[in-house]
Amino acid sequence: MRPIGVLISTIALGLCGFILGRAHDRAVDFKQSDQAWAEAIWASLIVNSDDKSTAVNEAYDRAVRQTQRKAPVLVAMARAVSGPKKVGEMMNRFVEDYSRGRVRSDGQINEHIDSLSRLIRGETNDVEACYLAAIASDPTYKPAWFELVKSDNREKSQEALAALKRLDPQNALLDYLQAADAIENFGADAALVHIQAGNAKLACRVYPNRLPTRFVLRYPDSESFQKYGVVGKRISPSAFAYLVKKEADLWAFADQEIPRRLRHLSRQLIETSEDRIRKGELDRAESMLLALRALGNRLLLEETGDVYLAIVGMFFISNVNEALVDLYCWNSREKSGSLEREIANFRRAHEKLGLTFDQIKPTESDLRDFLLGARDPLAEEQAAFGVAFRAFLLQ
């Protein structure tokens, strides 16, 4: 298997030829550039049900040709080619083939299911090619590298992670992902070294893809938008980002590779610490558990407000506290009492978080304000969750 660097070089040659062959693209101003990009993303959303995947492909072809900075467009394209609209069309074709008798054997059915599963997880050649093309066009574009970190191919994942560490060496999350790899390949102590390195850093962040901000799009005449009285009105950048984010949330079950690796890291280290407690290695067990809890605290403070990572951080803290109860009952009544108070505070913070989820559920009036751009829903959500998650740190 060729390493990522070779694949990128190959794609870069083709991409450079494409760009040089269209020198007029350089004359396109940023507003026009954002317009084509926004049109492509809008075409791919399920809320815009009129456009089929062929129209989405055509829109992205125009966007790549017209956009000066191509990497964000190519990352968005990767998500579009494995997104809900594409999956829905594939499922419809399967149902039609089955009903017409074109799919009969168990082998044919399993092949369709496997293809659908790989498409949902983004494990297709088209998806990877988009990320590689994004990196070929801009080797410093971190969101594209971050998507490749999620690859189930360890060599590709580690090469992408190494590239990100060169680009953003102060990001603790990258050390934690190295720890997740180390626990599988080098053991708990090696993983602990990476965790402690990450805990000493100031930043912890994921890399969301950029979105266009300078465009003119209007709400189409559909039942969904008629309901809120916004048909024909201009879509604001905040409303656009909200609709993109809400669709991504619906599809979040297919993009849980980073949380999965971190949860596995937590389970493995807690099992190791429990084994050390049984062996009487109490100091080593405590050091590991406290480092893991610090990791959980860092995830709660992830810079972009990633709710899924924050929930993983809660998972870490809760499970570590349970393990510490067992540890402190052996060697420290004072620490045991302090931990009980921390656990009580954690439970209260958890209850407040549940209330926050209820409070941010938008009313019909809220949704109309969001769609009109009168309020920025993502900023409101991030502020509300930021307060709720920080409550866990006050224990």
C-alpha positions as CSV (number, residue, x, y, z in Angstrom):
1,M,0.0,0.0,0.0
2,R,1.4,3.4,-1.0
3,P,1.9,5.9,1.8
4,I,-0.2,9.1,1.9
5,G,2.8,11.2,0.8
6,V,3.1,9.3,-2.5
7,L,-0.7,9.4,-3.1
8,I,-0.7,13.1,-2.4
9,S,2.2,13.8,-4.8
10,T,0.3,11.8,-7.6
11,I,-2.9,13.8,-7.0
12,A,-1.0,17.1,-6.8
13,L,0.4,16.6,-10.3
14,G,-3.1,16.1,-11.7
15,L,-4.5,19.0,-9.6
16,C,-1.7,21.4,-10.6
17,G,-2.4,20.6,-14.3
18,F,-6.1,21.2,-13.7
19,I,-5.4,24.6,-12.0
20,L,-2.8,25.7,-14.5
21,G,-5.1,24.8,-17.4
22,R,-7.7,27.2,-16.0
23,A,-5.7,30.3,-15.4
24,H,-8.9,32.4,-15.5
25,D,-9.9,30.9,-12.2
26,R,-7.4,33.3,-10.5
27,A,-9.5,36.2,-11.6
28,V,-12.5,35.0,-9.7
29,D,-13.0,37.2,-6.6
30,F,-13.7,35.7,-3.2
31,K,-17.4,36.6,-3.3
32,Q,-17.9,34.6,-6.5
33,S,-15.7,31.9,-5.1
34,D,-17.9,31.6,-1.9
35,Q,-21.0,31.6,-4.1
36,A,-20.2,28.4,-6.0
37,W,-19.0,26.7,-2.8
38,A,-22.2,27.7,-1.0
39,E,-24.4,26.5,-3.9
40,A,-22.6,23.1,-3.8
41,I,-23.1,22.6,-0.1
42,W,-26.7,23.7,-0.3
43,A,-27.4,21.3,-3.2
44,S,-26.1,18.4,-1.0
45,L,-28.4,19.1,2.0
46,I,-31.4,16.9,2.5
47,V,-33.4,20.0,3.4
48,N,-33.0,20.9,-0.2
49,S,-34.8,17.9,-1.5
50,D,-35.1,19.1,-5.1
51,D,-31.5,18.4,-6.0
52,K,-30.4,14.9,-6.7
53,S,-26.9,13.6,-6.4
54,T,-26.1,14.2,-10.0
55,A,-26.9,17.9,-9.5
56,V,-24.7,17.8,-6.3
57,N,-21.8,16.5,-8.3
58,E,-22.2,19.2,-11.0
59,A,-22.4,21.9,-8.3
60,Y,-19.2,20.7,-6.7
61,D,-17.5,20.5,-10.1
62,R,-18.3,24.2,-10.6
63,A,-17.2,25.0,-7.1
64,V,-13.8,23.3,-7.4
65,R,-13.2,25.1,-10.7
66,Q,-14.2,28.5,-9.5
67,T,-12.9,28.5,-5.9
68,Q,-9.5,30.0,-5.2
69,R,-8.9,28.1,-2.0
70,K,-10.0,24.6,-3.0
71,A,-9.2,22.5,0.1
72,P,-12.4,23.4,2.1
73,V,-14.5,22.7,-0.9
74,L,-12.9,19.3,-1.4
75,V,-13.4,18.3,2.2
76,A,-17.1,19.3,1.9
77,M,-17.3,17.3,-1.3
78,A,-16.0,14.2,0.5
79,R,-18.8,14.5,3.0
80,A,-21.4,15.1,0.2
81,V,-20.4,11.9,-1.7
82,S,-21.1,9.8,1.4
83,G,-23.9,11.9,2.9
84,P,-27.6,11.3,3.6
85,K,-28.7,12.3,0.1
86,K,-26.3,9.8,-1.6
87,V,-27.2,7.1,0.9
88,G,-30.9,7.6,0.4
89,E,-30.6,7.3,-3.3
90,M,-28.5,4.1,-2.9
91,M,-31.1,2.6,-0.6
92,N,-33.9,3.5,-3.0
93,R,-32.1,1.8,-5.9
94,F,-31.6,-1.3,-3.7
95,V,-35.3,-1.4,-2.8
96,E,-36.2,-1.1,-6.5
97,D,-33.7,-3.8,-7.6
98,Y,-35.0,-6.1,-4.9
99,S,-38.7,-5.5,-5.7
100,R,-38.1,-6.1,-9.4
101,G,-36.2,-9.3,-8.8
102,R,-32.8,-8.0,-9.9
103,V,-31.3,-8.8,-6.5
104,R,-32.1,-12.4,-5.5
105,S,-29.3,-14.3,-3.8
106,D,-28.0,-13.7,-0.2
107,G,-24.6,-12.9,-1.7
108,Q,-26.1,-10.0,-3.8
109,I,-28.0,-8.7,-0.8
110,N,-24.9,-8.8,1.4
111,E,-22.9,-7.1,-1.3
112,H,-25.4,-4.2,-1.4
113,I,-25.5,-4.0,2.4
114,D,-21.7,-3.9,2.5
115,S,-21.5,-1.2,-0.1
116,L,-24.1,0.9,1.8
117,S,-22.2,0.4,5.1
118,R,-18.9,1.5,3.6
119,L,-20.6,4.5,2.0
120,I,-22.1,5.6,5.4
121,R,-18.8,5.3,7.1
122,G,-17.0,7.2,4.3
123,E,-14.8,4.3,3.5
124,T,-14.9,4.7,-0.3
125,N,-12.2,5.6,-2.8
126,D,-14.1,8.8,-3.7
127,V,-14.1,10.0,-0.1
128,E,-10.4,9.5,0.4
129,A,-9.5,10.9,-3.0
130,C,-11.3,14.2,-2.0
131,Y,-9.2,14.5,1.2
132,L,-6.0,13.7,-0.6
133,A,-6.8,16.2,-3.3
134,A,-7.5,18.8,-0.5
135,I,-4.1,18.2,1.0
136,A,-2.5,18.3,-2.4
137,S,-4.0,21.7,-3.0
138,D,-3.1,22.9,0.5
139,P,-0.7,20.7,2.6
140,T,-1.4,23.0,5.6
141,Y,-5.2,22.5,5.6
142,K,-5.7,20.7,8.9
143,P,-9.4,19.6,8.6
144,A,-8.4,17.4,5.6
145,W,-5.5,15.8,7.6
146,F,-7.9,15.3,10.5
147,E,-10.3,13.4,8.4
148,L,-7.5,11.1,7.3
149,V,-6.6,10.5,11.0
150,K,-9.9,8.7,11.2
151,S,-8.9,6.1,8.6
152,D,-9.1,2.4,9.8
153,N,-5.8,1.9,8.0
154,R,-3.2,2.4,10.8
155,E,-0.4,3.5,8.5
156,K,-2.5,6.2,6.9
157,S,-3.9,7.3,10.2
158,Q,-0.5,7.6,11.8
159,E,1.0,9.5,8.8
160,A,-1.9,12.0,9.0
161,L,-1.5,12.3,12.7
162,A,2.2,13.0,12.4
163,A,1.4,15.7,9.8
164,L,-1.0,17.4,12.1
165,K,1.5,17.3,15.0
166,R,3.9,19.2,12.7
167,L,1.3,21.8,11.9
168,D,-0.2,22.2,15.4
169,P,2.3,20.9,18.0
170,Q,0.4,22.4,20.9
171,N,-2.8,20.6,20.4
172,A,-3.3,18.1,23.3
173,L,-5.9,16.1,21.4
174,L,-3.2,14.8,19.0
175,D,-1.2,13.5,21.9
176,Y,-4.4,11.7,23.2
177,L,-4.9,10.1,19.8
178,Q,-1.2,9.0,19.9
179,A,-2.0,7.5,23.3
180,A,-5.0,5.6,21.8
181,D,-2.6,4.1,19.3
182,A,0.0,3.4,21.9
183,I,-2.4,1.5,24.1
184,E,-3.0,-0.9,21.3
185,N,0.6,-1.3,20.1
186,F,3.0,-0.5,22.9
187,G,1.1,-0.8,26.2
188,A,-0.4,1.3,29.0
189,D,2.9,3.0,30.2
190,A,3.6,4.2,26.6
191,A,0.0,5.5,26.4
192,L,0.4,7.3,29.7
193,V,3.5,9.2,28.4
194,H,1.4,10.7,25.6
195,I,-1.4,11.5,27.9
196,Q,0.8,13.4,30.3
197,A,2.4,15.3,27.3
198,G,-1.1,16.3,26.2
199,N,-2.2,17.3,29.7
200,A,0.8,19.8,29.8
201,K,-0.4,21.6,26.7
202,L,-2.7,24.6,26.6
203,A,-4.9,23.8,23.6
204,C,-7.3,21.0,22.9
205,R,-9.2,21.2,19.6
206,V,-10.7,19.4,16.6
207,Y,-10.6,20.8,13.1
208,P,-14.0,21.6,11.6
209,N,-14.1,22.4,7.9
210,R,-14.5,26.0,6.9
211,L,-17.8,27.2,5.5
212,P,-18.5,29.9,2.9
213,T,-19.7,33.3,4.3
214,R,-20.0,35.5,1.3
215,F,-22.9,34.3,-0.9
216,V,-26.4,35.0,-1.9
217,L,-28.8,32.1,-1.5
218,R,-32.6,32.2,-0.9
219,Y,-34.9,29.7,0.7
220,P,-36.8,27.7,-1.9
221,D,-40.6,27.4,-2.0
222,S,-41.0,24.1,-0.1
223,E,-43.3,23.1,2.7
224,S,-40.5,23.1,5.3
225,F,-39.7,26.8,4.7
226,Q,-43.3,27.9,4.0
227,K,-44.0,26.9,7.6
228,Y,-41.7,29.5,8.9
229,G,-42.5,32.2,6.4
230,V,-39.0,32.5,5.0
231,V,-39.6,31.4,1.3
232,G,-37.6,33.7,-1.0
233,K,-35.8,35.4,1.9
234,R,-32.0,35.5,1.9
235,I,-30.1,32.7,3.8
236,S,-27.7,34.3,6.3
237,P,-24.3,32.8,7.0
238,S,-25.4,31.9,10.5
239,A,-28.6,30.2,9.3
240,F,-26.5,28.4,6.6
241,A,-24.0,27.1,9.2
242,Y,-26.9,26.0,11.4
243,L,-28.6,23.9,8.7
244,V,-25.2,22.4,7.8
245,K,-24.5,21.5,11.4
246,K,-28.0,20.1,12.1
247,E,-27.6,17.7,9.1
248,A,-24.2,16.7,10.4
249,D,-25.7,16.0,13.8
250,L,-28.2,13.7,12.2
251,W,-25.3,11.9,10.5
252,A,-23.0,11.9,13.6
253,F,-23.4,8.2,14.3
254,A,-21.3,7.6,11.2
255,D,-18.5,9.9,12.4
256,Q,-17.6,8.6,15.8
257,E,-14.1,7.3,15.2
258,I,-12.3,9.8,17.4
259,P,-14.7,9.4,20.4
260,R,-14.5,5.6,19.9
261,R,-10.7,5.5,20.1
262,L,-10.7,7.7,23.2
263,R,-13.3,5.6,25.0
264,H,-11.3,2.5,24.2
265,L,-8.2,4.2,25.6
266,S,-10.1,5.0,28.8
267,R,-11.4,1.5,29.3
268,Q,-8.0,-0.1,28.7
269,L,-6.2,2.3,31.2
270,I,-8.8,1.8,33.9
271,E,-8.5,-2.0,33.5
272,T,-4.7,-1.6,33.9
273,S,-5.1,0.6,36.9
274,E,-7.5,-1.8,38.6
275,D,-5.0,-4.6,37.9
276,R,-2.3,-2.6,39.6
277,I,-4.5,-1.9,42.6
278,R,-5.0,-5.7,43.0
279,K,-1.2,-6.1,42.8
280,G,-0.7,-3.4,45.5
281,E,0.9,-0.9,43.1
282,L,-1.3,1.9,44.4
283,D,0.9,4.9,43.5
284,R,1.2,3.8,39.9
285,A,-2.5,3.2,39.7
286,E,-3.3,6.6,41.1
287,S,-0.9,8.4,38.7
288,M,-2.6,6.7,35.8
289,L,-6.1,7.5,36.9
290,L,-5.4,11.1,37.7
291,A,-3.8,11.6,34.3
292,L,-6.9,10.1,32.7
293,R,-9.2,12.3,34.7
294,A,-7.2,15.4,33.6
295,L,-7.6,14.2,30.0
296,G,-11.4,14.1,30.6
297,N,-11.3,17.7,31.9
298,R,-9.4,18.8,28.8
299,L,-12.1,17.3,26.5
300,L,-14.8,19.2,28.4
301,L,-12.9,22.4,27.4
302,E,-12.4,21.5,23.7
303,E,-12.1,24.9,22.0
304,T,-14.7,24.5,19.2
305,G,-17.4,23.3,21.6
306,D,-17.6,19.8,20.3
307,V,-20.4,18.3,22.3
308,Y,-19.5,14.7,21.4
309,L,-15.9,15.1,22.8
310,A,-17.2,16.8,25.9
311,I,-19.5,13.8,26.6
312,V,-16.5,11.5,26.2
313,G,-14.8,13.7,28.8
314,M,-17.7,13.2,31.1
315,F,-17.4,9.4,30.5
316,F,-13.7,9.5,31.4
317,I,-14.3,11.5,34.7
318,S,-17.2,9.3,35.8
319,N,-15.4,6.0,35.2
320,V,-12.2,7.3,36.7
321,N,-14.0,8.4,39.8
322,E,-15.4,4.9,40.3
323,A,-12.0,3.4,40.0
324,L,-10.6,6.0,42.5
325,V,-13.2,5.0,45.0
326,D,-11.8,1.5,45.0
327,L,-8.2,2.8,45.3
328,Y,-8.8,5.3,48.1
329,C,-10.7,2.9,50.3
330,W,-7.4,1.0,50.5
331,N,-5.0,3.8,51.2
332,S,-6.6,7.2,52.1
333,R,-9.7,8.0,54.1
334,E,-9.1,11.7,53.6
335,K,-8.9,11.4,49.8
336,S,-11.9,9.1,49.9
337,G,-14.0,11.8,51.6
338,S,-12.9,14.4,49.2
339,L,-13.7,12.1,46.3
340,E,-17.2,11.5,47.6
341,R,-17.8,15.3,47.5
342,E,-16.5,15.5,44.0
343,I,-18.8,12.7,42.9
344,A,-21.8,14.5,44.4
345,N,-20.8,17.7,42.6
346,F,-20.4,15.7,39.4
347,R,-23.9,14.3,39.7
348,R,-25.4,17.8,40.2
349,A,-23.5,19.0,37.2
350,H,-24.9,16.1,35.2
351,E,-28.4,17.0,36.2
352,K,-27.8,20.6,35.1
353,L,-26.5,19.4,31.7
354,G,-29.8,17.5,31.2
355,L,-31.6,20.8,31.8
356,T,-29.4,22.5,29.3
357,F,-30.3,20.0,26.6
358,D,-33.9,20.7,27.3
359,Q,-33.5,24.5,27.4
360,I,-31.7,24.7,24.0
361,K,-34.5,22.8,22.1
362,P,-35.7,25.5,19.8
363,T,-39.4,26.6,19.7
364,E,-41.1,27.4,16.4
365,S,-40.4,31.1,17.1
366,D,-36.7,30.3,17.8
367,L,-36.4,28.4,14.5
368,R,-37.9,31.3,12.5
369,D,-35.4,33.7,14.1
370,F,-32.6,31.3,13.3
371,L,-33.6,31.0,9.7
372,L,-34.0,34.7,9.3
373,G,-30.5,35.3,10.7
374,A,-31.9,37.3,13.6
375,R,-30.0,35.1,16.1
376,D,-26.9,32.9,15.8
377,P,-28.1,29.5,17.1
378,L,-24.7,27.8,17.1
379,A,-23.1,30.6,19.1
380,E,-26.0,30.3,21.6
381,E,-25.6,26.5,21.8
382,Q,-21.9,26.8,22.3
383,A,-22.3,29.4,25.1
384,A,-24.9,27.3,26.9
385,F,-23.0,24.0,26.7
386,G,-19.8,25.8,27.7
387,V,-21.3,26.9,31.0
388,A,-22.8,23.4,31.6
389,F,-19.6,21.6,30.8
390,R,-17.5,23.9,32.9
391,A,-19.7,23.0,35.9
392,F,-18.0,19.6,35.9
393,L,-14.7,21.3,36.4
394,L,-15.8,22.9,39.7
395,Q,-15.7,19.6,41.6
